[in-house]
Amino acid sequence: MHNFKNLKVWQKSVDLAVKIYQITSEFPASEKFGMTSQMRRAGVSIPSNIAEGTAKSSSKSFSNSLEISLGESFELETQMIIAERVSLISNEIAQDLEADISEIQRMIVGFKATLTS
């Protein structure tokens, strides 16, 4: 069992979720139940699933939770691309988010590999 608060990937994922909340707070009210909600849920799901995985009784179960986090990160990346294309976020913000998301994806894949070896 891991202490999720000590995991760098969890810490960075929480930072990303906070950033998503800040960015989406600038979205128009018409997106409250659309892109704002979708991006926030995906952003929160990444660290939440990592934390949930730490309570699992086996490495395989933890690995499955990390896989879900990874899937959520790709969902968030897709939403970010759409948000940029429909001009909800600037290219600069999109690039910044893409860098954060890519780093977290690499960290999840790397951490997952340590559980299965």
N, C-alpha and C positions, 0 to 999 in steps of 0.2 A: 504494500500500500504506500502511496506517495502523498505528501502534503502538497495539495494542488497550489497553495499560495506561494510555495517556493519554486514552482516550475516557471522558468522564463517564458515558455510558450503560453502559459496561462496569463502571466503578467502582461505580455505584449498583446494578447487577445483582448484582455480587459481594456487596455489603452485604446485599441482599435474600436471597441464597442462604444467607448466614451466619445471618440472622435466621430463616429457615425451619428451619435445622438446630437452632437454639436452641429454637424453639417446638415443633417436633416431638419434641424430646428429652423433653418432658413428656407426650407421648401414651402411652396404655396399651400394654403389651407386645403385646396382641392386635392392635394396628395396625401392628406392625413391618413386615409384608409387605403391608400395605394402604395406608392413607392416608399413613403416615410415608414409606414408600418412594416413593409417587407424587409427593408434594409435594416431596420432596428432589430427585428426578430432574428434575422440571419446573423447580425453582428453579435447579439447577446448569446445566441446558440453556440457559437464557437467556444468561448471560455466555459460556458455552462456544461457542455458535453465533456470537455477536458476534466472539469472538476468532478462530474458524475463518474467518469471513468476511474478516478482514483479510489473510489469506494468499491469497485468491482473486486471480486474474490480471485480472479485469474487474469493473467496477462492477455489471454485471448479476448476476454470481455473488455478489458481496458483498451486493447487494440481496436475493438469494434467501436467504442466510444470515440476514439481518435479518428477513425474513419468517418464517422458522422460529422465530427468537427471539420474535417477536411472537405466533405461534401458541402457543408454550410459555407465554408470559405469560398468555394467555387460559385455557389449561389450568390453570395454577396458580390463577388467579382463581376458576375453577369449583370446584376442589378446596377452596379456602379457604371458599367459600360453603357447600359440603357439610359441611366440618369444623365450621363455626359451627352449622349446622342440627342436627347430631348431637351438639352440645355438646362437641366436642373443643377448641374455642377459644371464648373469650368474644367478645361483641360488640365490646368495646374493641379487642382484638387484631385482630379481623376488619377493623375500620375502619382501623386503622393499616396493616395489610397492603394493604388496598384502595387506600389513598392512595399507598403505595409502588409498587404494581403499575401503577396508573393513570399515575403520573409516568413510569415506565419505558416504558410503552406509547406515551405521547406523544413521548418522546424517540426511541424507535425509529422511529416514523412520520416524525418530523421529519428524522431522520438519513437515513432511506431516501429521502426526497424530495430531499435534496441530492445523492444519487448518481445519480438519474434525470434531474436537470435539466441 
